[in-house]
């Protein structure tokens, strides 16, 4: 091994170590930012070493590419709204899957025109990278469309959708096997594989409702990582194999944790169509139960100002209204009055894993004030007021009490066990699961019918006057 090769190997090893350390630090909101920076440094090292070692393009082209990419990334990161962060994650994930598929397509084309002679292992890796990467690309595009409102957030299912998906997978696997053994007809089989994979991505995500998008994004992320690892085998690049494997493994683990948090299997998430229009029945509240106690900001402020303990429960409505700073201001005001303030975070609240943590971190809410579901649930019965801001399905007692409800069995935040409940919501409309929420009709519940930002601003002003 030459000195240059040794330096490259050491640089790749350093990059891999930084990837692992970065992912480890992302386990906690307190260290997630530094973990992201550590991982980014590792990626920069891997990218620079790869480009210079393989002399893919000239130095000037490398510098121009870095500058363009850095500017686009910085502008996107600064300008994207917090409520649009899930869309950004989905878009970037789709680009990753598409890039992995393009690498494999390029290698297969080079083999087709006689520019290279890949062995069986490289050919298999190229085919798998194409299948998984193309699927992740179109699936992420549809997920982006659903989150952005360009595609309906409700499930879109064709008659026999499950059999259609199974048929598409059979075609894709058949084309993959055909491409491995077809000899001169290999590229024709490869084209069939590409088309089938692209269609599978669309067919897989369209029937999934918006409430399940956090799990879908995590699953697609694991697909992209796996495709990247396959591309590493194609290019014989160690750091791409390690990095892709880390993303694929972490995405798979997160997907399982998210599914567990919803008490649903991955199969049920992919084919269960949560978010379909309601069919009535026991999942909805009876007419006799539908009396609500509507209050103004002044009345709600009195309950908050004289409380000893308040737990805030944020949801997607907080992100839509971009009201995280107003929530942080109200929490800080209550603390200055001696109120014990905590935040209950449900693992699938919002539209991506950790969405609420990201929102509150942007508003400088202390990390030690954020409690996950298992930590905060035993504390609700001791809370004077539980304040629900834009959350719905993740606090719906129907998940415990109504066997026919589509969210039945999903662990929820036990908001209904607090001494009193304040819900800030624009209307009584149900969440994505389309299940009416009994909390709205409890005697101890106060409904403040306002947009999250306006409602929190009014509450803050009213508390100051108490």
Residue pairs with C-beta under 8 A, 6 or more apart in sequence:
1 9
4 53
8 49
8 53
9 238
11 45
11 46
11 49
12 46
12 49
12 238
12 239
12 242
14 42
14 45
15 42
15 43
15 45
15 46
15 49
15 239
15 243
16 42
16 238
16 239
16 242
16 243
17 42
18 38
18 39
18 41
18 42
18 45
19 39
19 42
19 43
19 242
19 243
19 246
20 246
21 35
21 38
22 35
22 36
22 37
22 38
22 39
22 40
22 42
23 35
23 39
23 246
23 250
24 35
25 31
25 32
25 34
25 35
25 38
26 32
26 35
26 36
26 39
28 367
29 354
29 357
29 361
29 367
29 370
30 367
32 354
32 357
32 361
33 361
42 243
43 243
46 239
46 240
46 243
49 239
50 56
50 237
50 239
51 57
51 62
52 62
57 65
76 88
80 88
81 322
82 319
82 322
82 324
82 358
82 359
82 362
83 319
83 320
83 322
84 148
85 352
85 355
85 358
86 147
86 213
86 214
86 217
86 350
86 351
86 352
86 355
87 144
87 147
87 148
89 217
89 221
89 352
90 140
90 141
90 143
90 144
90 147
90 217
90 220
91 140
91 144
93 136
93 140
93 217
93 220
93 221
93 224
94 136
94 137
94 138
94 139
94 140
94 141
94 143
94 144
94 220
94 224
95 137
96 136
96 224
96 227
96 228
97 132
97 133
97 134
97 135
97 136
97 137
97 139
97 140
97 220
97 223
97 224
97 227
98 133
98 134
98 136
98 137
99 133
100 129
100 132
100 133
100 136
100 224
100 227
100 228
100 230
100 231
100 244
101 129
101 130
101 133
101 134
101 137
101 194
101 197
101 227
102 133
103 129
103 231
103 234
103 235
104 125
104 126
104 127
104 129
104 130
104 133
104 230
104 231
104 234
105 130
105 190
105 194
107 116
107 118
107 122
107 126
107 234
108 123
108 126
108 127
108 130
108 186
108 187
108 190
109 187
110 116
111 117
111 118
111 123
111 186
112 186
112 187
112 190
118 126
118 234
120 180
121 233
122 233
122 234
123 179
123 180
124 180
125 230
125 231
125 233
125 234
126 230
126 234
127 176
127 179
127 180
127 190
127 193
128 176
128 227
128 230
129 227
129 230
129 231
129 234
130 190
130 193
130 194
130 197
131 172
131 176
131 193
131 197
132 197
132 223
132 224
132 226
132 227
132 230
133 197
133 223
133 224
133 227
133 228
133 230
133 231
134 194
134 197
134 198
134 201
135 197
135 198
135 200
135 201
135 204
135 223
136 201
136 220
136 223
136 224
136 227
137 198
137 201
138 197
138 198
138 199
138 200
138 201
138 202
138 205
139 200
139 201
139 202
139 204
139 205
139 216
139 220
139 223
140 201
140 217
140 220
140 224
141 201
142 151
142 201
142 202
142 205
142 206
143 205
143 213
143 216
143 217
143 220
144 150
145 151
146 152
146 153
146 205
146 210
146 213
147 153
147 210
147 213
147 351
151 206
153 209
153 210
153 275
153 432
154 209
154 210
154 275
154 276
154 277
155 206
155 207
155 208
155 209
155 273
155 274
155 275
155 276
156 206
156 207
157 206
157 207
157 273
158 164
161 203
161 207
161 271
162 271
164 203
165 200
165 203
165 204
168 196
168 199
168 200
168 203
169 200
171 192
171 196
172 193
172 196
172 197
172 200
175 189
175 190
175 192
175 193
175 196
176 189
176 193
178 185
178 189
178 192
179 186
179 187
179 189
179 190
179 193
182 188
182 189
204 270
205 216
205 220
207 270
207 271
207 273
208 216
208 269
208 270
208 273
208 274
208 275
209 273
209 274
209 275
209 276
209 432
209 433
210 275
210 351
210 432
211 274
211 275
211 393
211 431
211 432
211 433
212 262
212 269
212 272
212 274
212 275
213 351
213 352
214 258
214 348
214 350
214 351
214 352
214 353
214 355
215 255
215 258
215 259
215 262
215 266
215 269
215 348
216 269
217 351
217 352
217 353
218 251
218 254
218 255
218 258
218 353
219 251
219 255
219 266
221 247
221 251
221 254
222 247
222 248
222 249
222 250
222 251
222 252
222 254
222 255
223 248
223 251
224 247
224 248
224 251
225 243
225 244
225 245
225 246
225 247
225 248
225 249
225 250
225 251
226 244
226 245
226 248
227 244
228 240
228 243
228 244
228 247
228 248
229 240
229 241
229 243
229 244
229 245
229 248
230 244
231 237
231 240
231 244
232 238
232 239
232 240
232 241
232 242
232 243
232 244
233 241
254 353
255 266
256 266
257 347
258 347
258 348
258 353
259 265
259 266
259 269
261 346
261 347
261 348
261 373
261 410
261 411
262 269
262 348
262 407
262 410
262 411
263 409
263 410
263 411
264 272
264 409
264 410
272 406
274 406
274 407
274 432
274 433
275 432
275 433
275 434
276 434
277 434
278 284
278 430
278 434
278 435
281 404
282 402
282 403
282 404
282 405
283 398
283 402
283 404
283 405
283 406
283 435
283 436
284 435
284 436
285 436
285 437
285 438
285 441
289 438
289 441
290 441
291 441
292 428
292 440
292 441
292 445
292 447
293 443
293 445
293 446
293 447
294 446
294 447
294 448
294 449
295 422
295 446
295 447
295 448
296 448
297 448
297 450
297 455
297 458
297 459
297 461
297 462
298 462
298 465
299 446
300 422
300 446
300 448
300 459
300 462
301 459
301 462
301 463
301 465
301 466
302 466
303 384
303 385
303 420
303 422
303 446
304 310
304 330
304 334
304 339
304 385
304 387
304 422
304 459
304 463
305 334
305 337
305 339
305 463
305 466
306 466
307 334
307 339
307 384
307 385
308 339
308 340
308 384
309 339
309 340
309 342
309 379
309 382
309 383
309 384
309 385
310 331
310 334
310 339
310 340
310 341
310 342
310 383
310 384
310 385
310 386
310 387
311 341
311 342
311 343
311 344
311 376
311 379
311 380
311 383
311 385
311 386
311 387
311 415
311 418
312 327
312 331
312 341
312 342
312 343
312 344
312 387
312 389
313 343
313 344
313 346
313 386
313 387
313 388
313 389
313 391
313 394
313 395
313 413
313 415
314 324
314 327
314 343
314 345
314 349
314 356
314 359
314 360
314 389
314 390
314 391
315 346
315 349
315 350
315 356
315 388
315 389
315 390
315 391
315 392
315 394
315 395
316 349
316 350
316 351
316 355
316 390
316 391
317 389
317 390
317 391
317 392
317 424
317 425
317 426
317 452
318 324
318 327
318 356
318 359
318 389
318 390
318 391
318 452
319 350
319 351
319 355
319 356
319 359
319 390
320 390
320 452
321 390
321 451
321 452
321 453
321 454
322 453
323 389
323 390
323 451
323 452
323 453
323 456
324 359
324 360
324 362
324 363
324 365
325 362
325 363
326 452
326 453
326 456
326 457
326 460
327 360
327 363
327 365
327 389
327 452
327 456
328 360
328 363
328 364
328 365
329 456
329 460
330 456
330 459
330 460
330 463
331 341
331 343
331 365
331 369
333 460
333 463
333 464
334 341
334 463
335 341
337 463
341 369
342 369
342 371
342 376
342 379
342 383
343 356
343 360
343 365
343 369
343 370
343 371
344 371
344 373
344 376
344 377
344 380
344 386
344 413
344 415
345 356
345 357
345 370
345 371
345 372
345 373
345 376
346 356
346 373
346 391
346 394
346 395
346 412
346 413
347 353
347 372
347 373
348 394
349 355
349 356
349 391
349 394
350 356
350 359
357 370
360 370
361 367
371 379
373 411
373 412
373 413
376 413
377 413
377 414
380 386
380 413
380 414
380 415
380 417
380 418
381 414
381 417
381 418
383 418
383 419
384 418
384 419
384 420
385 418
385 419
385 420
385 421
385 422
386 415
386 418
386 420
386 421
386 422
387 421
387 422
387 424
388 395
388 415
388 421
388 422
388 423
388 424
388 425
388 439
389 424
389 452
389 455
389 456
390 424
390 425
390 452
391 413
392 425
392 430
392 431
392 432
392 437
393 399
393 407
393 410
393 412
393 431
393 432
393 433
393 435
394 412
394 413
395 412
395 413
395 415
395 416
395 437
395 439
396 405
396 407
396 412
396 431
396 433
396 435
396 437
396 438
396 439
397 412
397 416
397 437
397 438
397 439
398 405
398 407
398 408
398 435
398 436
398 437
398 438
399 405
399 407
399 408
399 409
399 410
399 411
399 412
400 408
400 412
401 438
402 408
402 435
405 433
405 435
406 433
406 434
406 435
407 433
407 435
415 421
415 439
416 438
416 439
416 442
418 444
419 444
420 444
420 445
420 446
421 439
421 442
421 444
421 445
421 446
422 445
422 446
422 448
423 439
423 440
423 445
423 446
423 447
423 448
424 448
424 450
424 452
424 455
424 456
424 459
425 447
425 448
425 449
426 449
426 450
426 451
427 449
428 436
428 440
428 447
430 436
430 437
431 437
439 445
440 447
448 455
448 459
450 458
